[in-house]
């Protein structure tokens, strides 16, 4: 799973980054990564990246094809009808988001869905569903 400095902006980890020197900033970021990985929590910035990657209809078609199992690029080209260059672009976006992983075997590259990323996204959506049922607090 990929983490970046934008995680510092999440409400649960609010930090004034401008007052931290770079050495301590990287140390803090490392600690935050460990906490999030330990708690298996999807940060808002990560959820946003995953949802952006899923927002394209062609990428959704690739995801649907990969839901049947691991595929090489040539099989994905056949399933989706996309040209190799266009498919490669969408695979890169999906891979960069963390939704898919790849492995190379000889000259072939095989892609599959990252089940951990899908589970984190599912858990994040489940938490949203639970919290949206909360009643509003009285205005003061």
Secondary structure as UniProt FT lines:
FT   HELIX           5..9
FT   HELIX           11..13
FT   HELIX           17..19
FT   HELIX           22..39
FT   HELIX           44..54
FT   HELIX           57..66
FT   TURN            67..68
FT   STRAND          71..72
FT   HELIX           73..80
FT   HELIX           84..97
FT   STRAND          100..105
FT   TURN            106..107
FT   STRAND          108..113
FT   HELIX           115..131
FT   TURN            132..133
//
